[in-house]
Amino acid sequence: MNICVVGLQWGDEGKGKVVDILAENCDIVVRYGGGSNAGHTVVIGDERFALHLLPSGSVRQNVVCVIANAVVVDPAVLIGEIDGLAQRGITLTNRLFISENAHVVLDYHKREDQLREESLGKHKIGTTNRGIGPCYADKVGRSYAVRMSDLRNLPELSTKLQNILAYKNKLFAALYGAEPMSVVTVMESCRQYAARLAPFVTDTTEWLHTALGQGKSVLFEGAQGSLLDLDHGTFPYVTSSNSSSLGVPAGCGVPARRIDKYLGVAKAYTTRVGAGPFPTELDNEIGQYIREKGHEYGTTTGRPRRCGWFDAVAATYSIRIGSIDALALLHLDTLGGLKELFVCSAYEIDGEKKMFFPANIDRLAKARPLYERLDGWEEDIGQAQTFRDLPKNARAYVRRIEELIGKPIEMIGVGPKRSQTIMK
């Protein structure tokens, strides 16, 4: 079976844990989009792994990992992750493949990201300053793009970088009054990157189709969340790629029909990092309770996440555009201790009741959430092994979400560890 795991909210849903669990029965895990602005966390026993570019299945020694063509690769981050796993006894030799067509994030991308965000003042979009947007912009612009295949031909890359930096430095000086960046320094970094990463670079589209033809089981791992999708999210407060399941075909060259199951991941509440509309946000003591109990601070940036009640309207929208078959509902344990819970079942916009999520931020900003109240529970559910082990009110909460979204919840997270997962 080939499975796609994708977030249904604004990212940080817990995809890393779900991918890690499912990878036990898969041959290959593919990261199909995004960049090092993603942060996926895997907890094995007392060990915690924070991954940004490597697929979450990389912590399993028997799984082959693929970084596909739509991923923008920060070589420094990737090398750091490879070395970090090696220090913990996990090697990627002969089981990591990087698309030769994946674009490369270099230092001038990060500088451009920072300068642009600073210039926006109060209108900042909340970028991580990791150069992801500028790299994707260069990809679309084509003239100043660098791809992983360029690391195989350093003399030609040197010439290309001279042209790129001549343009970028003029841009930085004219728009921001910034100092020029050194071509020599950037090129020296590329030499180091090439020495480490060139052996992993290949035509991953051909490789994947060969593997599929051999009957291999492939797990496609999404980054960020569906509501951050460049085309279908809350633009402009989105990421720079198609982070919903719609990004799979373009992201790795595998048609959507080759995927047997789409599994959506959501928290039992909702979080968001950075700016943008958030109808169910709780800017109060309950939101702070959820933030602290759920450790809601960004894996990539450390920024505190905005927290709110579960939004069934938003989740259903992601389910519809992503052809989602079933859900993994995580962080259910975080809600323990609250006497009453609320779920948003509809919006009121300009006096009308709406059941369909408006991705346009002008309309979304007008949305007033219509809530249903449910009883909470006091019990600690971290040791629950089956659905029947959960308190009655926790079971009722899960069932009501199933009814609202119209899809079954097949996995329930009651803690960060692999073992703290109920298969329903």
N, C-alpha and C positions, 0 to 999 in steps of 0.2 A: 504493500500500500504506500502511495505517495501522499504526504500530508503537508499542508501549509499552515503554519502557526502565525497568527497576526493579532496585533493589539486592536481593541475596539474603542479605546478612549483616546486621551491625549498623551499616550505613551506611559512608560513606567508601570505597566500592568502586571508584570511578572513573567514575561515571555521566556526569559532565560531559564527559569525553573521548569516551565512546561516543556521547553525544547530539550533540556537535559534529561528529563524523565522519559520522553518519547524516543530520544536518541538511542536508548538501550536496545530498541528493537528496529533500528534503522541502520542502513549501511553508510549513508551519506547525509551530511547536513550542509545546506546551501544558504549563505547570507546573500540576499538578492538586491539589497538597496541600502541607501544611507551611508553614513561615514562614522568617524570616531565621536560624533556628537551623541551617538546611542550609548546606553549603558545597560548591559545585561548582567544580572547577578545570579550566580549559582552557589548554593551552599551544600557542601558535602561533609557530613559529620560536623566537626568544629571548624572546618576550613571554608573560607569565603573567597570566591573568585569573582572579580569585577572585570568584565570583558567589554571592549568597545568596538573592535573590528573582527576578531575571531568569532566564528559561530559558537554558540553555547555548547554544542556537542563536542567541542575540542577537548573538554576535560575527560572524555571517555577515549581511552587509547585505541579502541577498535573501530572508531568512527572516522571516516574520511571527511575532511572539511574543504569546502569550496567558497571562495570569495568571488562573486560573479561580476559581470561587466558593469552593472549600474552602481556598484559600490564605489565611492571615492576613497582611495586608500591614502592614509597618512602613514608613510613608511616608518617614521620614528615611533609612532604609537604601536604599529603592528610589530616591529622588531622588539619593542619593550614587552609586549604581551607574549611573544614567542619565548623570549628569554625568561620572563617571569614564570611561565608554566614549566620550562626546563629546570629552573631552580627548585621546583616543587615535584620533580620527577616525572613530568608529563612532556613527552617529546612529540614533535609534529613532522619529523623526518618521514618522507614518502607518504604522508597522508594530508598534506595541505597543498591546494592548488589555487593560484590567483589568476584571474582573467588577464590576459595580455591587453585587453581592451578597457580595463578599469582605469579611470583617471586618477592622477596623483595629486594629493594635497601637499603643497610646498610652503616654505616660510612666508613667501610674499602673499599667499592666499590668506594666511592668518593675520598678517599685517593689514591687508585690505579690509578684512572682516572687522577688525578692531577699529580702524579709522572710520569706516562707514557707520558703525553702530554708535560710536562716540559723537559723530556729527549729527545724529538724529535727535539727540537730547531727550526730551520727554516723550518723543515718538518712537523710541527704540522698540524693536520687535522681539527682543529677548534672545538673540543669537548666543551661542556658546563661545563665540570668537575662535572657533577651531578651523576656520577657513572653508567650511563645507559649502556655503552659498557661493562665494567667489569661485570655487573650483567648478561647481556645476555651471556657473555662468560662463566660465571659459570653455567648458565642454560644449555648451550650446553655441557660443561664439566661434568655436572651432580654430580660429587663427592662432590662439595663444594657449592651446591645450597640450598637456603632457600626459601620456599614458604609460602604463607599466611596460609595454613593449619598448618604449624609448630607453629604458634602462639597459637594454641589450646593445645599444649603439651609442656609446658615450661621446664620441667625437661629434656625431650629428646632434646629440642632445645639447652639447655645449653651444653649438651655433644657434640652436633653437632658443636656449635660455638667454643668450645675448639679446636676441630680438624681443623676447618677452619682457626682460627686465628694463630694456630701453623704453618700452611702452609703459610699463607699470610705474617706473620711477617718475616719468613725466606726469602720469596720472596722480600719484601721491603728492608730488610737489604742487601741482596746479590746484587740486581740490582741497588738500589738507595741510599744505605747507610742511610736509614730512620729509625727513632725510632720505636719500636714496639707499637702496639695498645693493649689496655686493654680489655680482655675478659669480665671482670666484668662490665666495662662501657657499652660495646655493649649489654650485656645481660640485664642490667638494662633498657636500652632504649627499648629493645624488650618487657620487662614486661609492660612498659607504653603503648607501641603500642598495645599489646594484649588486655589490659583493655579497650582501646577505640575502636579498630577496629574489634575484634573477633565477636561481634554481627552482623556485616554486611557480614561476610564471608559465602559463600554457594557454591553449585555446580551450577554455572551460566549457564553451557551448558544445563543441565536438565531444569533449570528454563526457559531459553529462548525457548526451544522446547515446553515446556508446554504452554507458552504464545503465541507462534505462532500457536499452535493447537487450542487455544481459539480465534484465529482471531485478536490478538492484532497487532497494527501497530508499526513497529520497525524502528528506524532511526539509522544507523550505522555511527559513526563519526570517520573519519580518523585523524591521527596526522601527523605533518610534511607535506611533499609533495611527489608526485610520483617520482620526479627526485632525491629524497633522499632515494629511496627504496634500501635496502641492496643488492638485486639481480639485479635490473633493473635500478638503478640510476647511478650517476657518481662516482663509486667506485674508491678510498677509501674515497672520500669526501661525505659520505652518513651517514645516521643514522644506528642504529644497528638492525632495524626491517624492515618488509615489509610494508612500509608506503603507497603503492599504494592500490587500491581496491583488489589486489590479496591477501592481507593479511587478508581479512575478514574470509574466511572459516577456516584457521588455527588459526586465532586470537580469534575466539569465538565459533567455532564448528557448525556454521550455513552454510549450503552449498550455493554456489553462486546462484544457481537456485531459492533460496527462496527470492532473492532480485529482486524487480520489476523494479527499476530504479536506475541508477548510475548517480549522478549529480557531475560534475567536477567544481571546483572553481579555478578561475584565476584572477589575477590583470589585469588591462588594460595596464600594463607595466610588467616588470619582476624584481624581487629582489632575492638576495642571501646573506646569512650570512656565514662568514668564508671563507675558502680557496676552490679552485677548479675552473675549467674552466667556463667561463661565456661569451659566444660569443657576446651578445648584450650589454655588460656592457658599461656604460657611465661614465668614470672617468674624468668628466669635470663639467662645471657650470650647464649644463642641468641635469646631474645626481644628483648634489647637490640640484638643484631646486626641483626635484621630491622627494628627501629624506626629505627635510624640509617640503614641502607642504603635503606630505603623511605621515609625522611623522614616517618615516621608521627607527625605532630603536627597537631592539628585546624586545618582551614581557618578555622573560625569562632572557636574559642576559643584555639588554640595549645596546648591541653593535649596531653601525650604520650598516644598511644594504647596500649592494652594489646594485645600481639601473641601469636599462637599458631599452631599448625598448622592446615591446612585441615580443616574439619569437614564431611564429606560428609553426615552425618546432618542437620545444621542446613540445609545448602544444599538437600538433597532435600525437606525440609519446605517451604521457601520455594517451591521449584519446584512442589510439589503444590498448595499453596493459591493460587498465582498463575497456574496454567495456563501455565507457562513452556515455550516451544518450543525455545529454544537459549540458549547462554551466551556471554558475553564474559568471558574469564579474563584479568585484568590483573595487573600487578606480577610477572610470572614472572621477570623479570630480578633482582628483589630476592633471590631464593633462590640465585642464583649464588654459589659460594664455600663452600657448605655441603656437607660430604662425604656426609651422609645426611639424608634427609627422611622425614617421617612424615605420614600421612593418617589421620584418624579415620574408620573405616568402620562403627563401631557403638558403642553405649554399654552399660555394665553398670550396672543400677539394681537395688538390693536383691537382688543375685545373679542377675538375669535379663538376658539379652542383648536389647537393644532397638534397633530400626532406625528407629523413628519419634521425632522430636524432641518432647519434652514441654515445651510452652511455659510450663507452670506452674512457677514458680521453685523451689518446695519439692522437686518431683521432679527438676528439672534440677540443683539443687545436689547431689543424690546421684549424679549421672551420672559414671561413670568411663570416660573415652574408651578404646576399644580401637583400637590403631594397627596400620597396615601400614607397613613400612619400605621405602623406595625409595632407590636410589643417587642422590646429588646430582651436580652438575657444577661445574667450575672456570671454564669459559669465560665471557667477557663476551658476552651475546647481544643487546646493544642495537642492533646493526647488522643483525640477521637480518631478511630480507625475506619468506621463505617458511617453511613448517613444516619443510621438508627442511633448511633452514639451521640449525635448532636442533640442539644436541648430542643424541646418542642418548638419554641419560638424561632430558633435558628433554622430549623427545617421549614417552618412556615415562610420565613423570609426568602429562602432559596426557591421554594415552590412559587411564590408570588412573582419573583423576578422571571422565572421560566414562563409563567403565564403572560407577563407583559411583553416579553421579547419574542415569544412564540418559538423558542428553540430549547432543546434539552441542555441542562448543565451536567456534563459528564465528569468533570473534575472539580474538586473543591479544595482550596488551600486553607489550612488551619495553622500555618506557620511557615518559616522560610526553608526548612529542611526537606530533602526528598521524601523522607518518611512521613512528613506532615501533610500528606495529600490523600484525600478520600476519592476513590474511584466510584462514582455513583452509577 
